[in-house]
């Protein structure tokens, strides 16, 4: 008796949904899971092959330009395959040195029919701020603080990680102090 043919493929989860760049102090990999069901709505038999293709964070361009990869690091970092276990196929997304959104597309072929599904967007966030990528800007220089009251300026801090990624770790604190005033 042969197993029923594949009927559907759906994205299940990415754990965690947000990862950090490699070497940036956050978790640098995510397990991305898809569920494959047969035509009867049951999980497919173990060992069904699922193919994956990654796009991003380089704006969807291939190949990945920041060192990010799925599966085992090899000569094809943007493609991988996995076999199902209890209907689930899981691939590991590993970050590189570039921050941005990543999407995985899974596909499974049964006979002449191919089913595809895409993951939700997985975010690769930046690392810790770097002094080389720290900049201040003001709306007004040299406030006449000793001459005039209530003179104001807006000070903005622009920070990035060591790779120039502007989306540094969430919760990063930037402190300001004045020498006078």
C-alpha positions in Angstrom: 0.0 0.0 0.0 1.5 3.3 -1.0 1.1 6.5 1.0 -1.4 9.1 -0.1 0.1 11.9 -2.2 0.9 15.3 -0.8 -2.0 17.7 -0.5 -0.7 20.8 1.2 2.2 22.6 2.7 2.0 25.4 5.4 4.3 27.5 7.4 4.1 26.7 11.1 6.7 28.8 13.0 10.0 30.5 13.2 11.6 30.2 16.6 12.7 32.8 17.5 11.0 35.3 15.1 13.8 37.9 15.5 17.5 36.9 15.5 20.7 39.1 15.7 23.6 39.3 13.4 26.4 36.8 13.9 28.6 37.9 16.7 26.3 40.7 17.8 25.3 39.3 21.2 21.9 37.9 20.4 20.7 34.5 19.3 22.0 34.1 15.7 19.8 31.2 14.4 16.2 30.3 14.1 14.4 27.0 13.5 11.9 27.4 10.7 9.2 24.8 10.6 6.7 23.8 7.8 3.9 21.2 8.0 3.2 18.9 5.0 -0.1 17.2 4.9 -1.4 14.5 2.5 -4.6 14.7 0.4 -6.6 13.4 3.4 -5.3 16.2 5.7 -3.0 14.0 7.7 0.7 14.5 8.2 2.7 13.0 5.3 4.9 9.9 5.9 8.3 10.5 7.5 11.1 11.1 5.0 9.2 13.2 2.5 11.7 15.7 1.0 11.0 19.4 1.3 13.1 22.1 -0.5 13.8 25.5 0.9 15.0 28.8 -0.8 16.0 31.9 1.2 15.6 35.5 0.2 16.9 38.5 2.0 18.3 40.5 3.8 20.0 41.8 0.7 16.6 43.0 -0.7 15.7 39.6 -2.0 18.7 39.4 -4.1 20.6 36.1 -4.4 23.1 35.0 -3.4 23.1 36.2 0.2 25.7 38.8 0.7 26.1 39.0 4.4 27.1 35.4 5.1 23.6 34.3 6.2 22.6 30.8 5.2 20.1 28.0 5.7 20.8 24.4 6.6 24.5 23.3 6.5 27.0 25.9 5.4 28.0 24.9 1.9 28.4 26.2 -1.6 24.6 26.8 -1.8 23.8 28.9 1.3 20.4 30.1 0.0 19.0 26.6 -0.6 18.5 23.5 1.6 16.5 20.3 1.9 15.0 18.6 4.9 13.0 15.4 5.4 9.7 15.3 7.3 9.2 13.8 10.8 5.6 13.5 11.8 4.8 15.8 8.8 7.1 18.6 10.0 10.1 19.7 8.0 12.5 22.1 9.8 15.5 24.1 8.5 17.8 26.3 10.5 18.3 29.9 9.4 21.8 31.3 10.4 22.4 35.0 10.4 25.5 36.7 8.8 26.8 40.2 9.2 23.9 42.0 7.4 20.7 43.0 9.2 17.3 42.9 7.4 14.3 40.8 6.7 14.5 37.1 5.6 11.8 34.9 4.0 12.0 31.2 3.4 10.0 29.5 0.6 9.3 25.8 1.0 8.2 23.4 -1.7 7.4 19.7 -1.9 6.7 17.7 -5.1 4.4 14.8 -5.3 4.1 13.3 -8.7 3.5 16.2 -11.1 2.1 18.5 -8.4 4.3 21.0 -6.5 3.0 22.7 -3.3 4.7 25.8 -2.0 4.4 28.0 1.1 6.4 31.0 2.4 7.4 31.8 5.9 6.5 34.9 7.8 9.2 37.5 7.7 12.1 36.7 10.0 14.1 39.7 11.2 17.8 39.7 11.5 18.6 42.6 13.8 21.8 44.6 14.3 24.4 44.2 17.0 25.7 46.3 19.8 26.6 49.9 18.9 30.1 50.8 17.8 31.9 54.1 18.5 33.0 54.2 14.9 29.3 54.5 13.9 28.2 57.1 16.5 27.1 60.6 15.3 25.4 63.6 16.9 23.4 66.2 15.2 21.7 69.4 16.5 19.1 71.9 15.2 21.0 74.8 16.8 24.6 75.3 17.8 25.9 77.6 20.6 22.8 78.3 22.6 23.0 81.7 24.4 22.2 79.9 27.7 23.8 82.5 30.0 22.1 85.4 28.1 18.7 84.1 27.3 16.3 81.7 29.1 14.3 78.9 27.4 16.6 78.6 24.4 16.2 75.1 23.0 17.8 72.7 20.5 17.0 69.1 19.5 20.0 66.8 19.8 19.8 63.5 17.8 22.1 60.5 18.2 22.7 58.2 15.3 24.1 54.8 16.2 24.9 51.7 14.2 26.7 48.4 14.9 30.2 47.6 13.7 28.9 46.7 10.3 27.0 49.9 9.8 23.6 48.3 10.5 21.4 51.0 12.0 18.9 48.7 13.7 21.0 48.0 16.8 19.8 45.8 19.7 16.4 46.8 21.0 16.7 48.5 24.3 20.1 50.0 23.7 20.4 53.0 26.0 22.0 56.3 24.8 22.7 58.9 27.6 23.3 62.6 27.2 24.9 65.2 29.5 25.9 68.8 29.2 29.0 70.5 30.3 27.0 73.6 31.3 23.4 74.7 31.2 
